[in-house]
Amino acid sequence: MFAGLALVLAYIGIYGVLTYVISQRVPEIGVRMALGATARDVMRLVLHHSVQMVFVGAGAGLALAVAATRLIEQLVTGVRSSDPSTFAIMIAVLLLAALFASVLPARRASRVDPMSALRQD
């Protein structure tokens, strides 16, 4: 139950961060669309950016999780470190949730009106 709640909170956090980042790039997206970029190009750009952010976060999280596991293993008797398959499954689940969370902001960015985006700045 706690793992499901943590996954929902991670999904909401990723969605919020991506929505904020994309809202900051609306003038850039408007310029790109005014110069001929299609909605598909914009969506690909946003998804590529979000995938990069997710992989950097997953790498940092994995490093910190391994370090925390080693520390807890030394401090608490009877606790053994998790096996690599647990880490792999959780990374895959979180990456899938992050990609799913980035689809809606990407679709919203691909529907930006170039004229209103250029006037926004």
N, CA, C and O of each residue as an XYZ file, in Angstrom:
484
protein
N       0.820     -1.189      0.000
C       0.000      0.000      0.000
C       0.869      1.260      0.000
O       0.573      2.225     -0.705
N       1.941      1.244      0.794
C       2.831      2.401      0.828
C       3.573      2.564     -0.494
O       3.823      3.686     -0.935
N       3.921      1.460     -1.119
C       4.610      1.541     -2.409
C       3.690      2.142     -3.467
O       4.134      2.944     -4.289
N       2.422      1.765     -3.456
C       1.464      2.342     -4.402
C       1.278      3.832     -4.172
O       1.193      4.605     -5.127
N       1.214      4.241     -2.906
C       1.095      5.657     -2.584
C       2.344      6.418     -3.023
O       2.244      7.528     -3.545
N       3.511      5.828     -2.814
C       4.756      6.463     -3.247
C       4.795      6.604     -4.765
O       5.286      7.610     -5.279
N       4.288      5.615     -5.484
C       4.254      5.685     -6.943
C       3.317      6.794     -7.411
O       3.640      7.521     -8.350
N       2.173      6.929     -6.772
C       1.232      8.003     -7.122
C       1.850      9.366     -6.843
O       1.719     10.284     -7.653
N       2.523      9.503     -5.703
C       3.175     10.779     -5.388
C       4.295     11.089     -6.368
O       4.474     12.245     -6.752
N       5.052     10.078     -6.779
C       6.102     10.293     -7.775
C       5.497     10.722     -9.108
O       6.025     11.611     -9.777
N       4.399     10.096     -9.489
C       3.715     10.448    -10.734
C       3.244     11.899    -10.692
O       3.439     12.640    -11.655
N       2.633     12.305     -9.596
C       2.135     13.677     -9.465
C       3.296     14.670     -9.475
O       3.197     15.736    -10.082
N       4.379     14.328     -8.814
C       5.547     15.209     -8.789
C       6.175     15.374    -10.158
O       6.519     16.486    -10.557
N       6.325     14.277    -10.877
C       6.905     14.343    -12.217
C       5.998     15.139    -13.140
O       6.475     15.955    -13.929
N       4.700     14.909    -13.047
C       3.747     15.651    -13.865
C       3.836     17.145    -13.574
O       3.840     17.958    -14.498
N       3.907     17.510    -12.305
C       3.988     18.916    -11.936
C       5.260     19.579    -12.423
O       5.219     20.702    -12.925
N       6.390     18.902    -12.282
C       7.662     19.466    -12.730
C       7.666     19.640    -14.245
O       8.088     20.680    -14.753
N       7.198     18.628    -14.963
C       7.185     18.728    -16.415
C       6.222     19.800    -16.907
O       6.519     20.496    -17.877
N       5.085     19.942    -16.260
C       4.144     20.993    -16.637
C       4.766     22.366    -16.419
O       4.599     23.262    -17.247
N       5.473     22.534    -15.322
C       6.130     23.812    -15.056
C       7.227     24.097    -16.081
O       7.303     25.200    -16.621
N       8.074     23.107    -16.347
C       9.171     23.294    -17.298
C       8.626     23.639    -18.681
O       9.160     24.515    -19.361
N       7.583     22.966    -19.087
C       7.020     23.220    -20.410
C       6.341     24.579    -20.458
O       6.394     25.261    -21.481
N       5.707     24.979    -19.372
C       5.075     26.303    -19.360
C       6.119     27.409    -19.471
O       5.825     28.481    -20.001
N       7.326     27.167    -18.984
C       8.402     28.138    -19.119
C       8.930     28.208    -20.551
O       9.513     29.216    -20.949
N       8.729     27.142    -21.321
C       9.245     27.076    -22.689
C       8.184     27.384    -23.745
O       8.421     27.160    -24.932
N       7.033     27.887    -23.342
C       5.957     28.167    -24.298
C       6.391     29.148    -25.378
O       6.091     28.906    -26.547
N       7.090     30.258    -25.054
C       7.528     31.140    -26.146
C       8.458     30.435    -27.144
O       8.361     30.662    -28.351
N       9.347     29.591    -26.642
C      10.242     28.846    -27.541
C       9.439     27.903    -28.428
O       9.706     27.792    -29.624
N       8.477     27.240    -27.854
C       7.646     26.313    -28.629
C       6.846     27.087    -29.668
O       6.668     26.614    -30.791
N       6.361     28.282    -29.300
C       5.644     29.119    -30.255
C       6.513     29.526    -31.423
O       6.057     29.522    -32.566
N       7.753     29.877    -31.154
C       8.683     30.235    -32.238
C       8.930     29.036    -33.129
O       8.923     29.156    -34.355
N       9.146     27.893    -32.529
C       9.377     26.684    -33.327
C       8.184     26.375    -34.231
O       8.353     26.022    -35.398
N       6.980     26.510    -33.680
C       5.793     26.226    -34.475
C       5.574     27.298    -35.547
O       5.107     26.994    -36.645
N       5.911     28.540    -35.230
C       5.777     29.604    -36.226
C       6.763     29.415    -37.373
O       6.495     29.831    -38.500
N       7.891     28.796    -37.090
C       8.897     28.556    -38.130
C       8.673     27.252    -38.880
O       9.455     26.907    -39.766
N       7.616     26.523    -38.536
C       7.266     25.345    -39.318
C       7.318     24.011    -38.612
O       7.112     22.975    -39.244
N       7.584     24.005    -37.333
C       7.599     22.725    -36.617
C       6.168     22.199    -36.497
O       5.236     22.961    -36.240
N       6.013     20.928    -36.680
C       4.693     20.319    -36.562
C       4.423     19.952    -35.102
O       5.317     19.988    -34.257
N       3.181     19.604    -34.836
C       2.823     19.186    -33.483
C       3.599     17.936    -33.090
O       3.953     17.758    -31.925
N       3.857     17.085    -34.053
C       4.631     15.870    -33.787
C       6.065     16.205    -33.387
O       6.630     15.577    -32.492
N       6.653     17.205    -34.061
C       8.014     17.621    -33.718
C       8.084     18.182    -32.299
O       9.019     17.887    -31.554
N       7.099     18.983    -31.935
C       7.073     19.570    -30.599
C       6.888     18.482    -29.546
O       7.541     18.497    -28.503
N       6.000     17.546    -29.828
C       5.774     16.461    -28.885
C       7.038     15.616    -28.717
O       7.378     15.216    -27.604
N       7.721     15.350    -29.811
C       8.974     14.594    -29.738
C      10.021     15.355    -28.934
O      10.753     14.756    -28.146
N      10.099     16.674    -29.125
C      11.052     17.497    -28.394
C      10.777     17.443    -26.893
O      11.695     17.260    -26.094
N       9.524     17.602    -26.518
C       9.161     17.601    -25.098
C       9.393     16.223    -24.481
O       9.923     16.125    -23.374
N       9.006     15.168    -25.177
C       9.220     13.819    -24.646
C      10.708     13.503    -24.521
O      11.131     12.853    -23.565
N      11.498     13.961    -25.486
C      12.949     13.735    -25.416
C      13.533     14.441    -24.184
O      14.356     13.875    -23.465
N      13.099     15.669    -23.958
C      13.577     16.415    -22.792
C      13.161     15.735    -21.491
O      13.954     15.645    -20.554
N      11.932     15.260    -21.434
C      11.470     14.611    -20.212
C      12.169     13.279    -19.980
O      12.458     12.922    -18.838
N      12.445     12.539    -21.051
C      13.170     11.269    -20.912
C      14.580     11.524    -20.374
O      15.071     10.766    -19.538
N      15.226     12.582    -20.851
C      16.550     12.911    -20.336
C      16.490     13.214    -18.838
O      17.322     12.733    -18.068
N      15.507     14.011    -18.431
C      15.381     14.337    -17.008
C      15.097     13.093    -16.183
O      15.635     12.939    -15.087
N      14.265     12.214    -16.694
C      13.905     10.998    -15.950
C      15.113     10.079    -15.804
O      15.320      9.510    -14.733
N      15.912      9.922    -16.852
C      17.076      9.046    -16.752
C      18.137      9.609    -15.813
O      18.794      8.850    -15.102
N      18.311     10.918    -15.800
C      19.259     11.513    -14.848
C      18.764     11.282    -13.419
O      19.543     10.924    -12.536
N      17.472     11.488    -13.202
C      16.901     11.258    -11.875
C      16.964      9.805    -11.452
O      17.227      9.500    -10.288
N      16.721      8.900    -12.406
C      16.783      7.468    -12.080
C      18.214      7.053    -11.744
O      18.429      6.239    -10.846
N      19.179      7.603    -12.451
C      20.575      7.289    -12.154
C      20.987      7.771    -10.776
O      21.628      7.044    -10.017
N      20.613      9.007    -10.459
C      20.936      9.549     -9.131
C      20.198      8.780     -8.041
O      20.765      8.492     -6.987
N      18.938      8.449     -8.296
C      18.171      7.689     -7.311
C      18.731      6.306     -7.083
O      18.757      5.823     -5.951
N      19.181      5.662     -8.146
C      19.771      4.334     -8.009
C      21.056      4.389     -7.190
O      21.283      3.547     -6.321
N      21.895      5.386     -7.471
C      23.142      5.521     -6.712
C      22.858      5.770     -5.231
O      23.502      5.181     -4.362
N      21.902      6.635     -4.953
C      21.563      6.914     -3.560
C      20.903      5.715     -2.881
O      21.125      5.476     -1.693
N      20.101      4.966     -3.619
C      19.454      3.788     -3.037
C      20.473      2.708     -2.687
O      20.366      2.063     -1.644
N      21.452      2.514     -3.554
C      22.506      1.525     -3.271
C      23.310      1.958     -2.048
O      23.623      1.141     -1.182
N      23.642      3.249     -1.983
C      24.399      3.747     -0.829
C      23.583      3.616      0.457
O      24.116      3.224      1.495
N      22.305      3.940      0.391
C      21.456      3.834      1.581
C      21.297      2.384      2.016
O      21.264      2.090      3.211
N      21.197      1.475      1.047
C      21.076      0.062      1.374
C      22.321     -0.437      2.091
O      22.226     -1.182      3.066
N      23.469     -0.031      1.615
C      24.730     -0.440      2.265
C      24.825      0.133      3.680
O      25.272     -0.546      4.605
N      24.406      1.374      3.835
C      24.467      2.006      5.152
C      23.522      1.324      6.133
O      23.901      1.038      7.268
N      22.305      1.068      5.702
C      21.326      0.413      6.574
C      21.776     -1.003      6.913
O      21.563     -1.475      8.030
N      22.390     -1.671      5.963
C      22.887     -3.032      6.198
C      23.946     -3.041      7.299
O      24.016     -3.992      8.078
N      24.764     -2.002      7.370
C      25.801     -1.934      8.400
C      25.259     -1.500      9.756
O      25.753     -1.938     10.794
N      24.245     -0.641      9.747
C      23.752     -0.085     11.003
C      22.729     -0.971     11.706
O      22.672     -0.991     12.935
N      21.931     -1.693     10.952
C      20.862     -2.499     11.530
C      21.212     -3.972     11.344
O      21.420     -4.437     10.223
N      21.272     -4.686     12.440
C      21.602     -6.102     12.343
C      20.403     -6.888     11.814
O      19.254     -6.603     12.153
N      20.689     -7.858     10.997
C      19.655     -8.724     10.451
C      19.057     -8.226      9.150
O      18.210     -8.902      8.566
N      19.472     -7.069      8.685
C      18.963     -6.531      7.426
C      19.989     -6.838      6.348
O      21.176     -6.554      6.509
N      19.529     -7.415      5.256
C      20.452     -7.676      4.151
C      20.033     -6.820      2.958
O      18.872     -6.435      2.824
N      20.994     -6.538      2.109
C      20.723     -5.644      0.990
C      19.790     -6.308     -0.017
O      19.721     -7.533     -0.116
N      19.092     -5.483     -0.746
C      18.156     -5.983     -1.750
C      18.916     -6.544     -2.936
O      20.048     -6.150     -3.216
N      18.277     -7.463     -3.621
C      18.918     -8.041     -4.782
C      18.744     -7.098     -5.982
O      17.848     -6.253     -5.978
N      19.585     -7.237     -6.996
C      19.530     -6.346     -8.160
C      18.212     -6.417     -8.926
O      17.817     -5.440     -9.563
N      17.530     -7.555     -8.875
C      16.263     -7.647     -9.599
C      15.212     -6.710     -9.001
O      14.370     -6.188     -9.731
N      15.250     -6.493     -7.702
C      14.318     -5.552     -7.074
C      14.566     -4.135     -7.573
O      13.628     -3.407     -7.897
N      15.839     -3.752     -7.631
C      16.178     -2.428     -8.157
C      15.745     -2.301     -9.614
O      15.190     -1.275    -10.007
N      15.991     -3.321    -10.408
C      15.649     -3.266    -11.831
C      14.139     -3.140    -12.033
O      13.686     -2.365    -12.876
N      13.371     -3.890    -11.271
C      11.909     -3.829    -11.407
C      11.387     -2.466    -10.987
O      10.528     -1.899    -11.662
N      11.887     -1.937     -9.896
C      11.405     -0.644     -9.430
C      11.810      0.480    -10.373
O      11.031      1.409    -10.587
N      13.001      0.416    -10.937
C      13.413      1.434    -11.906
C      12.518      1.368    -13.134
O      12.109      2.402    -13.662
N      12.213      0.161    -13.589
C      11.342      0.020    -14.761
C       9.948      0.569    -14.477
O       9.365      1.246    -15.324
N       9.416      0.284    -13.304
C       8.078      0.791    -12.955
C       8.085      2.313    -12.862
O       7.168      2.964    -13.364
N       9.098      2.887    -12.232
C       9.166      4.339    -12.113
C       9.394      5.011    -13.460
O       8.826      6.070    -13.722
N      10.215      4.414    -14.315
C      10.426      4.987    -15.651
C       9.148      4.951    -16.466
O       8.838      5.907    -17.178
N       8.413      3.875    -16.371
C       7.139      3.777    -17.085
C       6.146      4.816    -16.563
O       5.443      5.448    -17.351
N       6.086      4.995    -15.266
C       5.194      6.006    -14.690
C       5.618      7.406    -15.113
O       4.769      8.256    -15.384
N       6.917      7.652    -15.170
C       7.406      8.971    -15.576
C       7.098      9.252    -17.041
O       6.718     10.369    -17.392
N       7.256      8.266    -17.884
C       6.929      8.465    -19.294
C       5.433      8.681    -19.479
O       5.021      9.493    -20.307
N       4.630      7.971    -18.725
C       3.188      8.158    -18.784
C       2.809      9.548    -18.287
O       1.896     10.175    -18.824
N       3.512     10.033    -17.257
C       3.227     11.363    -16.714
C       3.642     12.462    -17.673
O       3.103     13.566    -17.599
N       4.576     12.199    -18.564
C       5.051     13.241    -19.477
C       4.245     13.320    -20.770
O       4.443     14.246    -21.557
N       3.354     12.383    -21.004
C       2.583     12.393    -22.250
C       1.590     13.557    -22.272
O       1.474     14.236    -23.292
N       0.883     13.798    -21.191
C      -0.116     14.869    -21.171
C       0.509     16.258    -21.341
O       0.000     17.042    -22.142
N       1.591     16.599    -20.626
C       2.221     17.902    -20.895
C       2.763     18.008    -22.318
O       2.744     19.090    -22.904
N       3.246     16.899    -22.880
C       3.747     16.934    -24.255
C       2.615     17.185    -25.242
O       2.781     17.951    -26.192
N       1.478     16.555    -25.030
C       0.323     16.790    -25.906
C      -0.168     18.216    -25.785
O      -0.540     18.842    -26.777
N      -0.168     18.728    -24.561
C      -0.603     20.107    -24.356
C       0.351     21.080    -25.041
O      -0.089     22.079    -25.610
N       1.650     20.800    -24.994
C       2.625     21.673    -25.653
C       2.504     21.609    -27.164
O       2.768     22.598    -27.848
N       2.112     20.472    -27.691
C       1.998     20.355    -29.142
C       0.780     21.085    -29.688
O       0.662     21.263    -30.900
N      -0.120     21.508    -28.822
C      -1.325     22.230    -29.259
C      -1.244     23.724    -28.996
O      -2.258     24.420    -29.044
N      -0.045     24.220    -28.720
C       0.131     25.640    -28.439
C      -0.106     26.446    -29.715
O       0.405     26.101    -30.780
N      -0.883     27.519    -29.597
C      -1.092     28.428    -30.719
C       0.132     29.324    -30.843
O       0.476     30.018    -29.886
N       0.805     29.330    -32.003
C       2.035     30.117    -32.138
C       1.831     31.603    -31.867
O       2.691     32.228    -31.247
N       0.745     32.176    -32.301
C       0.526     33.611    -32.108
C       0.350     33.974    -30.627
O       0.927     34.952    -30.151
N      -0.436     33.197    -29.919
C      -0.619     33.503    -28.490
C       0.656     33.223    -27.706
O       0.935     33.900    -26.717
N       1.430     32.235    -28.134
C       2.699     31.948    -27.454
C       3.698     33.070    -27.674
O       4.450     33.415    -26.762
N       3.718     33.642    -28.867
C       4.640     34.751    -29.142
C       4.205     36.024    -28.430
O       5.049     36.839    -28.057
N       2.922     36.206    -28.237
C       2.425     37.383    -27.517
C       2.668     37.254    -26.018
O       2.725     38.264    -25.316
N       2.811     36.051    -25.526
C       2.989     35.813    -24.102
C       4.279     36.403    -23.596
O       4.334     36.885    -22.464
N       5.309     36.379    -24.398
C       6.613     36.872    -23.996
C       6.605     38.358    -24.033
O       7.617     38.988    -23.726
